[in-house]
Amino acid sequence: MYIFGKILGVFFGLLFGGPFGALIGLFLGHQFDKARRLNSSPFSSSSFSSEEAQQARQEQFFKAAFSVMGHVAKAKGKVTKEEIHLATIMMERMNLTDAQKTAAQNAFRDGKSSDFPLDETLEQVLQATGRRHDLLQFFLELQISAAFADGDLHPTERNLLHKIAKGLGFSSEYLERRLRMQEAAFRFQRNARFGGASGGYQGSSGSAYQEQQTADRLDDAYKLLGIDKSADAGVVKKAYRKLMNEHHPDKLMAKGLPPEMMTVAKEKSQEIQQAYDLIKKAKGFK
């Protein structure tokens, strides 16, 4: 509550002008307090930069994401075709214009250079996001996805991811937990794509294969949500809600996520939803 201006206004108004002066002081103090309240509001022009500045920050985030992705891809010495394919897929998923696709490709190429300024780029990400946890986490997860593009995490990639996480303000323990979750997510989606590829054979070996695939996918669903198999319904729901809240596309968009990356955020939310639904079915709760 802003009343300091009113108090001073009444005091000096009463001191120099009696009751009538106090009324004038109260009015002037009210206007002063109103101006202070508006200036401190999260929706005021002083707190919110212009639309052009917001767009500039989003472009900075976009460019940094692809340049650091290129840096991660080059970490083990050679960029594999899977990593190039991942970058291409992400560009397609984002429905980029030709100009945006060229900018992403150029940024990815810049990241592969031996003198890439990683620390400076991460500092730009901190500034562009206003150090918002959800956006920084999204950025980090993009880099983890790049590292897992070929299905394997090389030691040099792991070390680089630790450096990136530290630069963004995340602990080593936090990164390792996210790496386990991302590895499970990679297998979870891979099993979804190829789980039924048993050649249509319906014999006992084919049935056993399908059962094993289902069991493996359920195991990865738990790891994707960051919980143990023994977790009860309450723990499962809490983990699900936390992850959905962190990855909700509309919330990320409101916090400054570039519009081009909305599709990636939506797909992550769908992945979390699929894992949760599978666990719900296995445990038999609603």
C-alpha positions as CSV (number, residue, x, y, z in Angstrom):
1,M,0.0,0.0,0.0
2,Y,1.3,3.4,-1.0
3,I,0.4,6.0,1.7
4,F,3.7,7.8,2.3
5,G,2.8,10.7,0.0
6,K,-0.6,11.2,1.6
7,I,1.0,11.3,5.1
8,L,3.5,13.9,4.0
9,G,0.9,15.9,2.1
10,V,-1.5,16.1,5.0
11,F,1.4,16.9,7.4
12,F,2.8,19.8,5.4
13,G,-0.6,21.0,4.2
14,L,-1.8,21.2,7.8
15,L,1.4,22.8,8.9
16,F,1.3,25.6,6.4
17,G,-2.4,25.9,5.4
18,G,-4.5,24.5,8.2
19,P,-7.4,22.2,7.4
20,F,-7.8,23.5,3.9
21,G,-4.1,23.0,3.2
22,A,-4.4,19.5,4.6
23,L,-7.0,18.6,2.0
24,I,-4.8,20.0,-0.8
25,G,-1.9,18.1,0.6
26,L,-3.9,14.9,0.8
27,F,-4.8,15.3,-2.9
28,L,-1.3,16.0,-4.0
29,G,0.0,13.1,-1.8
30,H,-2.5,10.8,-3.4
31,Q,-1.3,11.7,-6.9
32,F,2.3,11.1,-5.8
33,D,1.4,7.6,-4.3
34,K,-0.5,6.8,-7.5
35,A,2.5,7.6,-9.7
36,R,4.7,5.5,-7.5
37,R,2.3,2.5,-7.7
38,L,2.1,2.7,-11.5
39,N,5.9,3.0,-11.8
40,S,6.4,-0.1,-9.7
41,S,3.7,-2.2,-11.4
42,P,5.0,-5.2,-13.5
43,F,2.9,-3.9,-16.3
44,S,4.2,-0.3,-16.3
45,S,6.2,1.0,-19.2
46,S,9.3,1.4,-17.0
47,S,9.2,-2.3,-16.1
48,F,8.3,-3.6,-19.5
49,S,10.5,-2.8,-22.4
50,S,9.1,-1.9,-25.8
51,E,7.9,-4.5,-28.2
52,E,11.0,-3.9,-30.3
53,A,13.2,-4.6,-27.3
54,Q,11.3,-7.8,-26.5
55,Q,11.7,-9.0,-30.1
56,A,15.4,-8.2,-29.9
57,R,15.7,-10.4,-26.7
58,Q,13.8,-13.2,-28.4
59,E,16.1,-13.1,-31.4
60,Q,19.1,-13.1,-29.1
61,F,17.8,-16.2,-27.3
62,F,17.1,-17.9,-30.7
63,K,20.5,-17.2,-32.1
64,A,22.3,-18.3,-28.9
65,A,20.3,-21.5,-28.7
66,F,21.4,-22.6,-32.1
67,S,25.0,-21.4,-31.7
68,V,25.5,-23.2,-28.4
69,M,23.8,-26.2,-30.0
70,G,26.5,-26.2,-32.7
71,H,29.2,-25.9,-30.0
72,V,27.8,-28.9,-28.2
73,A,27.6,-30.9,-31.4
74,K,31.3,-30.1,-32.1
75,A,32.3,-31.0,-28.5
76,K,33.6,-34.5,-29.4
77,G,35.6,-33.3,-32.3
78,K,33.3,-34.0,-35.2
79,V,29.7,-33.1,-35.9
80,T,27.8,-36.3,-36.7
81,K,25.0,-36.5,-39.3
82,E,22.6,-37.2,-36.5
83,E,23.4,-33.9,-34.8
84,I,23.0,-32.0,-38.1
85,H,19.8,-33.9,-38.6
86,L,18.6,-32.8,-35.2
87,A,19.3,-29.1,-35.9
88,T,17.4,-29.5,-39.2
89,I,14.5,-31.2,-37.6
90,M,14.2,-28.5,-35.0
91,M,14.2,-25.8,-37.7
92,E,11.4,-27.7,-39.5
93,R,9.4,-28.2,-36.2
94,M,9.6,-24.4,-35.6
95,N,8.2,-23.7,-39.1
96,L,10.9,-21.2,-39.7
97,T,10.9,-18.8,-42.7
98,D,13.8,-19.1,-45.1
99,A,15.4,-16.1,-43.5
100,Q,15.0,-17.5,-40.0
101,K,16.3,-20.9,-41.2
102,T,19.4,-19.2,-42.7
103,A,20.0,-17.3,-39.4
104,A,19.7,-20.6,-37.4
105,Q,22.1,-22.4,-39.8
106,N,24.6,-19.5,-39.5
107,A,24.3,-19.5,-35.7
108,F,24.9,-23.3,-35.6
109,R,27.9,-22.9,-37.9
110,D,29.3,-20.1,-35.7
111,G,29.0,-22.4,-32.6
112,K,31.3,-24.9,-34.3
113,S,34.2,-22.5,-34.5
114,S,37.2,-23.1,-32.2
115,D,37.1,-19.6,-30.8
116,F,33.3,-19.6,-30.1
117,P,32.7,-17.2,-27.1
118,L,30.7,-19.6,-24.9
119,D,30.9,-17.6,-21.7
120,E,29.9,-14.4,-23.4
121,T,27.0,-16.1,-25.2
122,L,25.7,-17.6,-21.9
123,E,25.8,-14.1,-20.3
124,Q,23.7,-12.8,-23.2
125,V,21.2,-15.6,-22.6
126,L,21.0,-14.5,-18.9
127,Q,20.3,-11.0,-20.0
128,A,17.8,-11.9,-22.7
129,T,15.8,-14.1,-20.3
130,G,16.0,-11.8,-17.3
131,R,17.4,-14.9,-15.5
132,R,13.9,-16.5,-15.6
133,H,14.4,-20.1,-14.4
134,D,11.9,-21.7,-16.8
135,L,13.5,-20.1,-19.9
136,L,17.0,-20.9,-18.8
137,Q,15.9,-24.5,-18.1
138,F,14.3,-24.7,-21.6
139,F,17.6,-23.4,-23.1
140,L,19.6,-26.0,-21.2
141,E,17.2,-28.8,-22.3
142,L,17.7,-27.8,-25.9
143,Q,21.5,-28.3,-25.5
144,I,20.9,-31.7,-23.7
145,S,18.8,-32.8,-26.6
146,A,21.5,-31.8,-29.0
147,A,24.0,-33.9,-27.0
148,F,21.7,-36.9,-27.1
149,A,21.0,-36.5,-30.9
150,D,23.0,-39.6,-31.7
151,G,21.7,-41.6,-28.8
152,D,24.9,-41.4,-26.8
153,L,26.5,-38.8,-24.5
154,H,30.2,-38.5,-25.0
155,P,32.4,-37.5,-22.0
156,T,33.4,-34.2,-23.6
157,E,29.7,-33.4,-24.3
158,R,28.9,-34.1,-20.6
159,N,31.7,-31.8,-19.5
160,L,30.6,-29.1,-21.8
161,L,27.0,-29.4,-20.6
162,H,28.3,-29.0,-17.0
163,K,30.0,-25.8,-18.1
164,I,26.9,-24.5,-19.8
165,A,24.7,-25.4,-16.8
166,K,27.1,-23.6,-14.4
167,G,27.1,-20.6,-16.7
168,L,23.3,-20.5,-16.5
169,G,23.2,-20.9,-12.8
170,F,22.4,-24.6,-12.4
171,S,24.2,-27.0,-10.2
172,S,26.0,-30.2,-11.3
173,E,23.4,-32.2,-9.4
174,Y,20.6,-30.5,-11.2
175,L,22.2,-31.2,-14.6
176,E,22.8,-34.8,-13.8
177,R,19.2,-35.3,-12.9
178,R,18.1,-33.6,-16.1
179,L,20.5,-35.8,-18.1
180,R,18.9,-38.9,-16.7
181,M,15.4,-37.6,-17.5
182,Q,16.4,-36.7,-21.0
183,E,18.1,-40.0,-21.6
184,A,14.9,-41.7,-20.5
185,A,12.8,-39.3,-22.7
186,F,15.0,-40.2,-25.7
187,R,14.3,-44.0,-25.2
188,F,10.7,-43.3,-24.4
189,Q,10.1,-41.7,-27.7
190,R,12.2,-44.1,-29.6
191,N,10.2,-47.1,-28.2
192,A,7.0,-45.3,-29.1
193,R,8.2,-45.1,-32.7
194,F,9.6,-48.6,-33.0
195,G,7.9,-50.5,-30.2
196,G,5.5,-52.2,-32.7
197,A,8.2,-53.0,-35.2
198,S,8.3,-56.8,-34.6
199,G,7.6,-57.6,-38.2
200,G,4.0,-58.3,-37.5
201,Y,4.9,-61.7,-36.0
202,Q,2.3,-62.8,-33.5
203,G,4.1,-65.8,-32.1
204,S,5.4,-66.3,-28.5
205,S,8.7,-64.6,-29.2
206,G,6.9,-61.6,-30.8
207,S,4.6,-61.3,-27.8
208,A,7.5,-61.5,-25.3
209,Y,9.2,-58.7,-27.3
210,Q,6.2,-56.5,-27.1
211,E,5.8,-57.1,-23.4
212,Q,9.5,-56.2,-22.8
213,Q,9.1,-53.1,-24.9
214,T,6.1,-52.0,-22.8
215,A,8.0,-52.7,-19.6
216,D,11.0,-50.7,-20.8
217,R,8.8,-47.8,-21.9
218,L,7.1,-47.7,-18.5
219,D,10.5,-47.8,-16.8
220,D,11.5,-44.8,-18.9
221,A,8.3,-43.0,-18.1
222,Y,9.1,-43.0,-14.4
223,K,12.6,-41.7,-15.1
224,L,11.2,-39.1,-17.5
225,L,9.1,-37.7,-14.7
226,G,12.1,-38.0,-12.3
227,I,10.4,-40.4,-9.9
228,D,10.8,-44.0,-8.6
229,K,8.7,-47.0,-9.6
230,S,7.5,-47.2,-6.0
231,A,6.0,-43.7,-6.1
232,D,2.4,-43.5,-5.0
233,A,-0.3,-41.6,-6.9
234,G,0.3,-38.4,-4.9
235,V,4.0,-38.3,-5.8
236,V,3.4,-39.1,-9.4
237,K,0.8,-36.3,-9.7
238,K,3.1,-33.8,-8.0
239,A,6.0,-34.6,-10.3
240,Y,3.7,-34.4,-13.4
241,R,2.2,-31.0,-12.4
242,K,5.6,-29.6,-11.6
243,L,7.0,-30.6,-15.0
244,M,3.9,-29.4,-16.9
245,N,4.1,-26.1,-15.1
246,E,7.8,-25.7,-16.1
247,H,7.1,-26.6,-19.7
248,H,3.7,-25.1,-20.3
249,P,4.0,-23.4,-23.8
250,D,1.8,-20.5,-23.0
251,K,3.6,-19.7,-19.7
252,L,7.0,-19.9,-21.5
253,M,5.7,-17.7,-24.3
254,A,4.5,-15.1,-21.7
255,K,7.9,-15.1,-20.1
256,G,9.7,-14.4,-23.4
257,L,10.2,-17.7,-25.3
258,P,10.6,-17.0,-29.0
259,P,7.4,-17.8,-30.9
260,E,9.4,-20.1,-33.2
261,M,10.2,-22.4,-30.3
262,M,6.6,-22.9,-29.2
263,T,6.3,-26.1,-31.1
264,V,9.3,-27.6,-29.2
265,A,7.7,-26.6,-25.9
266,K,4.4,-28.2,-26.9
267,E,6.0,-31.4,-27.9
268,K,7.8,-31.6,-24.6
269,S,4.5,-31.1,-22.8
270,Q,3.0,-33.9,-24.9
271,E,5.9,-36.2,-24.0
272,I,5.4,-35.5,-20.3
273,Q,1.6,-36.1,-20.7
274,Q,2.2,-39.5,-22.5
275,A,4.6,-40.7,-19.7
276,Y,2.1,-39.6,-17.1
277,D,-0.8,-41.4,-18.8
278,L,1.2,-44.6,-19.1
279,I,2.1,-44.5,-15.4
280,K,-1.6,-43.8,-14.5
281,K,-2.7,-46.8,-16.5
282,A,-0.1,-49.1,-14.9
283,K,-0.9,-48.0,-11.4
284,G,-4.6,-47.8,-11.9
285,F,-5.4,-44.3,-10.7
286,K,-7.1,-41.3,-12.3
